Amino acid sequence: MPKYVIAILVYLAAVNFATMFLMGDDKRRAKRGLCRIPERTLLLFAVAGGSVGGMIGMSVFHHKTKHPKFFIGIPAILIAEIAVVIGILRWTGR
């Protein structure tokens, strides 16, 4: 497997774990009445490749599940990311 593929997989694993962690941390902060993680930050992590982690975090922590920005937005981001990958693979002939 080429090194760049390994690097991409490591990056995706890290950003998805971070997104899931942020969802859980924001839920914890909400329960304790602490300063929250901005929604923009959570969405930016999803756009950066962490949409699967965001969806897992929403499911596991029951967090942001009633906000359309999240229950529609994060799956839409995932679909867009998949479409980009398919487009790149078709464009490069792989």
C-alpha positions in Angstrom: 0.0 0.0 0.0 1.5 3.4 -0.9 2.6 5.7 1.9 0.1 8.4 0.9 -2.8 6.0 1.3 -1.6 5.1 4.8 -1.2 8.8 5.6 -4.7 9.5 4.4 -6.2 6.6 6.5 -4.3 7.7 9.6 -5.6 11.3 9.1 -9.2 10.1 8.6 -9.0 7.9 11.7 -7.6 10.8 13.8 -10.1 13.4 12.6 -13.1 11.0 13.0 -11.9 10.1 16.6 -11.5 13.8 17.3 -15.0 14.6 16.0 -16.5 11.9 18.1 -14.6 13.0 21.1 -15.7 16.6 20.6 -19.4 15.5 20.4 -19.0 13.6 23.7 -17.2 16.5 25.4 -19.8 19.0 24.3 -22.5 16.8 25.6 -20.7 16.5 28.9 -20.2 20.3 29.0 -23.9 20.8 28.3 -25.0 18.6 31.2 -22.6 20.4 33.6 -23.6 23.9 32.4 -20.0 24.6 31.3 -18.7 26.6 28.3 -19.8 24.8 25.1 -17.9 23.8 22.0 -19.2 26.1 19.1 -21.5 24.3 16.6 -19.3 25.7 13.9 -16.3 23.8 15.3 -18.2 20.5 15.4 -19.3 21.1 11.7 -15.8 22.1 10.6 -14.4 18.8 12.0 -17.1 16.9 10.1 -16.2 18.8 6.9 -12.5 18.1 7.5 -13.3 14.4 7.1 -14.8 13.6 10.4 -18.4 13.1 9.3 -18.5 9.4 10.3 -17.1 10.2 13.8 -19.7 13.0 14.0 -22.5 10.6 13.2 -21.2 8.0 15.7 -20.8 10.7 18.4 -24.4 11.9 17.8 -25.6 8.3 18.1 -23.5 7.2 21.1 -23.9 10.4 23.1 -27.4 11.3 21.9 -26.1 14.8 21.1 -27.4 17.3 18.5 -29.8 14.7 17.2 -32.7 17.2 17.1 -30.8 19.9 15.3 -31.4 19.8 11.5 -28.0 21.4 11.0 -26.6 18.2 12.4 -29.0 15.3 11.7 -29.3 16.5 8.1 -26.0 18.3 7.7 -23.5 15.7 8.9 -25.0 12.9 6.7 -25.0 15.3 3.8 -21.4 16.1 4.4 -20.6 12.4 4.4 -22.5 11.9 1.1 -20.6 14.8 -0.4 -17.2 13.4 0.8 -18.1 10.0 -0.8 -19.0 11.7 -4.0 -15.7 13.6 -4.1 -13.7 10.4 -3.5 -15.7 8.6 -6.3 -15.1 11.5 -8.6 -11.4 11.5 -7.9 -11.2 7.8 -8.4 -13.1 8.0 -11.7 -11.0 11.0 -12.9 -7.7 9.2 -12.1 -9.0 6.0 -13.8 -8.8 3.8 -10.7 
